[in-house]
Structure formats: C-alpha cells, structure tokens
Amino acid sequence: MNTPVWTKPAIWGAVAGCAATAIVGFGYMGWSTAASTERLAVERANTAVVAALVPLCIANAKADEDLSRMVKFKAESSSYSRSDLVRTSGWASVPGMTAPSSSLVDACSEQLRSTSES
C-alpha cells in the first residue's frame, strides 16, 4: 500500500497544532486542570473562613478579662511573638477546632495590631 506524499507533513502539522493549542490554551486563555481548580477552590474557601472568623477572634481578645495579655500584645514588636500570644491566649480558638489555623492566628494578630495602633 502506497501512502500519499502529504501524509507525513499532515500528521506533523496536526501534532504541532495540538501542542500549540494546548500551550496557548493553558498558558494564555485561562484553561486549567481539575487539580489546579480544586486547589484554587480550597484556597478561596480557607480565605473566606479566615475572613469570617477574624471578627470573632477580635471580640474574644477585647472580651478577655486578663488585660495583661493585651498590654503584652501591644508591647510586642515581633509579628511571630504577637501571633504566638494570640494562639496561646485562646483568642483565635473556635469551638470544635482542636487548634486554630495559622492563617487565622496571623490574620487576627494583624487585625489586632492595626486596631491597637489607631
């Protein structure tokens, strides 16, 4: 069986076209895989949960009867020390969680710092 002369260039053209479509689609047109879409959804959900729980953390800090913790928090210059104080004081603890998430602790610490400075 004789194959036409144009068969080999046509196959290579189709392969190059598929590769170019994939590169342009994923790189510039916003296509994504299921795994990257799932990862993005989880990140957005975690961000929304943290944003919803920060006011609770702020309220817990303001309602704390031990005022020395807030004084110590305001005196701290290190963000690590402030976050550690928020974690150990229990301000970022939410019923049902075994331990507060680090993103919640960091966001609460930053919010408390910005409200205590103003």
N, C-alpha and C positions, 0 to 999 in steps of 0.2 A: 504494500500500500504506500502510495506516494503522498506525502503531506505537502500542502501548498507552501510556497516560499514565505508568505506573510504570517504563518502560524507562530513561529518563534518570536518575531517582534511584537505580535499582538499579545502573546502571553506575558512578555516582559512589560509591555505597556500597561496591562491590567494589574500586574503586581505593583508597578510603580504608582499607578493611580490609587490603588488601595492603601499603600503606605502613605502617600501624600494626603489622602482624605483623613486617615487616622491621625496623622501629625497635626494637620490644620484643625481638625475637629476637637481633639483633646487639648491641644495647646492654645488655640485662639478662639474657639467658638463655645467654650464652656461645657463641653461634654465631660462626664465624669463616670467613674466606675461605681458599682454598688458599694464597695468598701469605703471609698472616699466620701460618698454621700452619707453613709451611716456614721462615719467619723464626724462629719460636719454636723449632723443632727444631734449627736451626743454632746458635742461641744456647745451647741446653741442651747440645748436643754440644761446643761450644767450651768451655763451663764445665767439663764433665766431663773434657775433655782437659787443661785447665789444672790441675784438681784432681789429676789423676793424675801430672802431670809436676812439680809443685812439690816433692814429696819428692826427686826426682832432682836438682833444682836445689840443694836444701839439702845433699844429700850431696856434690855437686860443690863447693859452697862450703866445706864442712868438710874435704874432702879436698885442697883447694888447698894446694900446697906454699909458695906465696908468701903468707906470713902478713901482709905489709904491706897487702895488699888488704882483708883482713878488718878490720884495725885502721882503715884509712881508711874502710871502710864504717860501722863503729861510730861514727866521729867525725863523719860527715856528718849535718847536721841537715835538709837539704832532701831531700824524697822524690824529686825529679827527679834529684838527684845520686846518690842511692843506686841508683835504677833504672838510671841510666846506667852506674854502676860494675858492676852485675850484668850488664848487656848486654856491656860491653867486656871484662869478665874471662872471659866464656865460660861462666859457671856455668849459665846458662839455655839453653845450646846443646844441641840434641838431634841425634844423628846422623841425617842425611837431610834436615834442615831447612837452608835457606840462611841464615836469620836467625831468632832467637827472636821469638815474637809479643810484642807489647807487653803483652798481658794476662798472659802467663806471667811476663814480667820484673817487672811490677808486683806480682803475687801472690807471687812469690819474694822480692822485696825486702821486702814487708810481713811475710812469714813470718820472714825472717831478722832483721828489726828486732825483731819481738816475741820471738823466741827469744834474741836477744842482750841484751835488756833484762831478762829474767827470770833 
